[in-house]
Amino acid sequence: MNYERAHERQPEDISKNHDGSGFDIRSIDPLSGEIRRIEVKARAGEGEFVELTPNEWLQAHRHGASYWLYVVWNCADQPHLITIQNPAQVLANVIQEQVVIEGYRVPGEAIARWNVED
């Protein structure tokens, strides 16, 4: 928020709305009317992985150049801010999709083969 104000933009924290926006801050430049949709990620150390939710990544694609990823590294010591405009395009070649296993399915025919009575 301070970074946006220092650059004479008007930020609004929308993360508390929980409305599926897919970003934390909407910041407007009053002179140009430019809107920044900013997703903020903070890490205690430097050089750590940053994870985006599926919705954040979808919104990054949807909003293109008006979507920004702000990463604050070294929060525990001396914070260092990195700003990335249009992360869906800029990071497309390095993004790593995470696959989450929700469960395991056993086909009925496999179970039927075990239908052996004692």
N, C-alpha and C positions, 0 to 999 in steps of 0.2 A: 504494500500500500504506500509506504514511504517512497519507494523507488518511482512509482507512478506519479505521485504528487510532486516529487523533485523534478520530474520531466513535464510538469504543468498539465498533466492529465487528471481527470476526475474519476478515481476508482470507486467501485462499489463492491463490497463483499456479498456475493450471491450464494456462496457455498451453503449457508444456513437455510436457504430456501428448500433444499432437497427436492428440486423440481426436475431433475434429469437433464439439466443444462449441459453437463459434461465439462464444466470449467468452474473455477473458484471466484474469479474477479472479472467484472465488466468495467472497462476503463475507456473513457471518452476524452478525446482531444477537443476542447471547446472551439479551437480555431479552425481546425480542418474537418471536424466531425468524425474523424477516424475512430472506429471502435476496435478495442482489443479484447478478445476473449482469452483470458489467461488461466491456465492450469498451473498451480504451484505445487512443486514437490520439494521436500526438504530432507536432507540426510545429515546425520551427525558427522560422518567422515567425508572424504573426498574421493571421487571416482567410483562411487557405488552405483549399483543398478538402480534404475528408476522404473517403476511399474505404472502403467496406465491401465485403467479399466477398459473393458470393451466399449463402453459408452464414450469415454474420453477420447479414445482412438477414432471412433465413428464421428464424433463432433469435430475432431481435428481435420478429418477428411471433408466433412460438410462445410466447415467455415474457411478452409484454406488459409489464405494470407492474413485473415483477421484473427486466426487462432494462434496463440503463443504458449510455449512451454517455458516456465520460469523454474529453474532448478537452483536451489540454494544448497551448496555443499559446505561442509565444515560448520554446521550450525552450532555445534558444541564449543567451538573455539573462536575462529574468525570467519564469519559467514562470507561466502563468495557466490555472487549471483551470476548465473549464465542464462541468457535469454535466447530462445530459438523461435523464430517466426516460421509458421507453416511446418510444424514438425512432421506432419503426415507425409509431406513431400521430401523434406530435408533428411529425415531419418528412415525413409522407406527401405533403403538398402541394408540397414543394420538392425532393424526391429526384429525381435525374437518373439514369436507367438508362443504363449504358454497354453499347454493343454492340461485341463483339470479333469481327473477321473472322478465321476460322480457315483460310479458303481460298476458292477459287472453283471452281464446277462448270460444266462445259460439257456441254450436252445432247448425247446421242448423235446425234440427228437433225441437229443443226447441224454436227457433224463429218462425218457421212455426205454432206452436200451438197458437201463439199470433196474428195470422192473422184473426182478427175479425174486420169487418167493423162496423162503427157506424150506 
